[in-house]
Amino acid sequence: AVPAQGTPINVPGTSDLWLAGMPNGSTASYNSGSGEPADVAPAQSPVLVSGIPIVAGTMLVWTATGLVGHPGDIAGPDGATWVGSYTHFTGAENGISDIQVPIDSLLGVFLGPSQPDLFPAPGALDFSTEANRDYLSLSPLLQQVFFMGDGVTSGGNQQTIIVPTGATRLYLGTMDGYSWNNNSGSFDVTIAAVPEPVTMLLLGSGLLGLGVLRRKFKK
């Protein structure tokens, strides 16, 4: 795990989300016809986020920079949109859903405290179109892979993710079809929790009170 709030998280291109929450020695994303080996934990495990509250209902915002290749079609966090969208070669695996999304893009998945393969995987989300990737707020299910990208829409609006019920962990990875082990590059991701409205109200009240005290001292 790495600090998240205010500190960039490095997400290597080799981070396979279908190994999220799985013990060392677990495998994922094998294509027997490719001649390439399966991904193995922890060598290709995704990045576990720490330092922010993973509590149901919490809204998260983020920024992401960097380049990743699979190893071709090197792209930023929004992925190689010019080559179309991809799904996970083996579909849902280890209890983690499939997804349709541009290759190389930044992805996330929420897990509970248990190993994900103890539960059935939810349905796949489709981010194959710009309209679907341009969400302002997204509420993924537990163990449902979702597109993150650079954290803003094509129009520059900040995006938010809402933590699902039962979530205790957030993992970050990149998109490929199979064999993440030969991918290149990395993304730097900074994540923060959005204060709840009541927190903002209290903060505003505190600042107001501070302003009153300053005026009193100036008299």
C-alpha positions in Angstrom: 0.0 0.0 0.0 1.1 3.6 -0.6 -0.1 6.9 0.7 -2.8 8.4 -1.4 -4.2 11.7 -0.2 -1.9 14.5 -1.5 0.9 12.0 -2.4 1.2 10.6 -5.9 0.6 6.8 -6.2 2.8 5.1 -8.8 0.8 2.5 -10.8 3.0 0.4 -13.1 1.8 -0.7 -16.4 2.2 -4.3 -15.2 -0.6 -3.8 -12.6 -3.3 -6.4 -13.4 -6.6 -5.7 -11.5 -7.7 -9.3 -11.8 -5.1 -10.1 -9.2 -6.6 -7.6 -6.7 -6.9 -9.1 -3.2 -5.5 -12.4 -4.3 -2.8 -14.2 -2.3 0.8 -14.6 -3.6 1.0 -17.3 -6.2 -2.4 -16.6 -7.6 -2.7 -16.3 -11.4 -4.8 -14.3 -13.9 -5.2 -13.2 -17.5 -3.7 -16.2 -19.2 -4.1 -16.7 -23.0 -2.7 -20.1 -23.9 -2.6 -19.2 -27.6 -0.3 -16.2 -27.1 2.8 -18.0 -25.9 3.0 -15.6 -23.0 2.8 -16.6 -19.3 -0.1 -15.9 -17.0 0.2 -13.0 -14.6 1.2 -13.9 -11.0 0.7 -12.3 -7.7 2.6 -10.3 -6.4 4.7 -9.6 -9.4 1.8 -8.3 -11.5 -0.6 -7.4 -8.6 -2.3 -4.0 -8.7 -1.7 -1.2 -6.3 -3.6 -1.0 -3.0 -4.5 2.6 -2.1 -4.1 3.7 1.5 -4.3 7.0 3.3 -7.9 7.9 2.4 -11.2 6.7 3.9 -12.6 3.7 2.0 -16.1 4.1 3.5 -19.4 3.6 1.8 -20.8 6.8 0.4 -17.5 8.6 0.4 -16.8 10.6 -2.8 -13.3 10.4 -4.3 -11.6 12.6 -6.8 -8.3 12.1 -8.5 -5.8 13.3 -11.0 -3.5 11.0 -13.1 -0.6 11.6 -15.4 2.0 9.4 -17.2 2.2 6.9 -20.1 1.6 3.2 -20.3 2.1 0.7 -23.1 1.0 -2.9 -23.5 3.8 -2.7 -24.8 2.5 -1.0 -28.0 0.1 1.9 -28.4 1.6 3.9 -25.6 -1.1 6.2 -24.1 -2.0 8.3 -21.1 -4.6 7.5 -18.4 -7.5 7.8 -20.7 -6.1 4.9 -22.8 -5.4 4.4 -26.5 -8.8 5.5 -27.7 -7.6 5.5 -31.3 -7.3 1.7 -31.4 -10.8 1.1 -29.9 -11.9 -0.7 -26.7 -11.0 -4.1 -25.3 -12.4 -6.6 -22.8 -10.5 -8.8 -20.4 -9.5 -11.9 -22.4 -10.7 -14.4 -19.7 -13.8 -12.3 -18.8 -14.7 -12.1 -15.1 -11.9 -13.8 -13.1 -11.1 -14.3 -9.4 -14.5 -12.8 -8.6 -13.7 -9.5 -10.4 -15.9 -8.3 -13.2 -15.0 -7.9 -16.9 -15.0 -4.4 -18.5 -15.0 -2.8 -21.9 -12.6 0.1 -22.1 -9.7 1.6 -24.1 -6.5 -0.4 -23.7 -3.8 1.2 -21.4 -6.3 3.2 -19.5 -6.3 3.7 -15.7 -8.8 1.4 -13.9 -10.0 0.9 -10.3 -11.9 -1.8 -8.3 -13.3 -1.8 -4.8 -13.0 -4.9 -2.6 -14.4 -5.8 0.8 -12.2 -7.4 3.5 -12.5 -11.0 2.0 -10.7 -12.6 -0.9 -12.7 -11.7 -4.0 -12.9 -15.2 -5.5 -15.1 -16.3 -2.6 -18.0 -14.3 -4.3 -19.5 -14.2 -7.8 -18.3 -11.4 -10.0 -20.8 -8.5 -10.9 -21.7 -7.6 -14.4 -19.3 -5.7 -16.7 -19.4 -1.9 -17.2 -19.0 -0.5 -20.7 -16.8 2.5 -21.2 -16.2 2.0 -25.0 -17.7 5.4 -25.9 -16.5 8.9 -24.9 -20.0 9.6 -23.6 -19.7 6.7 -21.1 -16.2 7.7 -20.1 -17.4 11.3 -19.5 -19.4 10.5 -16.4 -19.5 13.1 -13.7 -20.3 10.7 -10.9 -20.0 6.9 -10.9 -21.2 4.3 -8.3 -19.5 1.0 -9.1 -20.4 -2.2 -7.3 -18.1 -4.1 -5.1 -15.6 -6.1 -7.3 -16.8 -4.2 -10.4 -13.9 -2.8 -12.5 -14.4 0.8 -13.5 -12.7 3.4 -15.8 -10.9 6.2 -14.1 -8.8 7.9 -16.7 -7.2 11.3 -15.9 -10.0 12.3 -13.5 -11.7 14.8 -15.7 -14.2 14.7 -18.6 -13.3 15.6 -22.2 -14.8 19.0 -21.3 -12.5 19.4 -18.3 -15.1 18.7 -15.5 -13.9 16.9 -12.4 -15.2 13.4 -12.0 -16.1 11.6 -8.8 -16.4 8.0 -7.7 -18.7 6.9 -4.9 -17.4 4.2 -2.6 -19.9 1.2 -2.6 -21.4 -0.5 0.4 -19.1 -3.1 1.9 -15.9 -1.7 0.4 -12.8 -1.5 2.6 -10.1 -1.5 -0.2 -9.4 0.3 -3.5 -7.0 -1.1 -6.0 -5.6 0.7 -9.1 -4.4 -1.0 -12.3 -4.1 -0.6 -16.0 -6.1 -2.1 -18.9 -4.8 -4.9 -21.1 -6.3 -8.1 -22.5 -3.8 -10.6 -21.1 -0.2 -10.9 -19.9 0.4 -7.6 -18.2 3.9 -8.8 -17.4 5.5 -7.3 -20.5 3.8 -3.9 -20.2 5.8 -0.7 -19.8 5.5 2.7 -18.2 3.4 3.9 -15.2 0.8 6.4 -14.1 1.1 8.8 -11.1 -2.2 9.1 -9.4 -3.3 11.5 -6.6 -6.6 10.7 -4.9 -8.5 12.7 -2.3 -11.8 12.3 -0.4 -14.3 15.0 -1.0 -15.5 16.6 2.3 -19.2 15.9 3.1 -21.5 19.0 3.0 -21.8 19.1 6.8 -18.0 19.1 7.0 -17.8 22.0 4.6 -20.5 23.9 6.6 -18.5 23.5 9.8 -15.3 24.6 8.0 -17.1 27.6 6.7 -18.4 28.4 10.2 -14.9 28.2 11.6 -13.5 30.5 9.0 -16.3 32.9 9.6 -15.5 32.9 13.3 -11.9 33.5 12.6 -12.8 36.5 10.5 -14.8 37.9 13.4 -11.9 37.5 15.8 -9.6 39.2 13.4 -11.9 42.2 13.2 -12.1 42.4 17.0 -8.3 42.4 17.3 -8.1 45.2 14.7 -10.3 47.5 16.8 
